Amino acid sequence: MSRPGITEYLRPESLEEAWRSIADGAPTVRLLSGGSDLTISAPPEVTTLVDLSRALDSAVSATDDGSIQIGAGATLTAILEHQPLVDHGGGVIPEMMVQVGSPLLRNSATIGGHLARGRLSDVVPVLIALDAEVRIHRDGGQTSMSLSRYLSEGHNTRPHILTEVMLPALPASSAAAFHRQARTAFDFPILNACCRVDLGPGGVDQVRIVCGATPHLAHRAARAEASIESDGLTPSAIETASRLAGEEVPTETGWVASAEYRSHLVEVLVARCLTAVAERLGR
């Protein structure tokens, strides 16, 4: 595909070399990872692409303690095919990943590029529900932070290179589930939701309820989480938590759906996720 506005294509061998290309924050320069966005719709002001394929790690590995490290250059397909990731959270990652675009898109899109772009995503709510952290390269050093903080504080909008995604180990009695609503199988979501519940000796220990495409990337439903932590995963508790989520997750009207419809979907999808989690945990 011809891009007449692109006049320079750089392929640095290291993060330091790549950083020198973007450190001044010039709007004419863009980082290129998988290329599924920029090769299709590069903004008109962009004249220089910095290809990170040689500078980024693409390995996916599991550690002895059960945590998982994902190089930012790993494609969505590579993540989908990595068995420890397939098993993580009771299978929620492949449950979500097979619904992200088409196989051709997943073969090219990288996890680092997907997260750094900061736009509509099915991946983000799941990773936030799994307490994912990211590592970024900036000013010659590496910094780690939660994915939630990375996005909410706008780190993705400032010059940086996302180098790694890290998933912490989960308790043995932990499960998560993902649901989305879209017009077609490969379309962008109208709304999505991911719920995760960890069980402890006395019952529910920790809960994550995250909704996305509201149209914001992700929003945790804290009141709904506290409700499940207090009342468990009974059908009545799930109904209450779903209602609370519908009330507290902010939604907006867009060209694909009204705010009212999205709020209704929050209730529906959270209820489906929590019900699936309860079944996976044998509750």
Summary of the structure (lengths in Angstrom):
residues: 283
radius of gyration: 19.3
end to end distance: 52.5
largest distance: 62.7
contacts: 954
relative contact order: 0.11
helix: 37%
strand: 25%
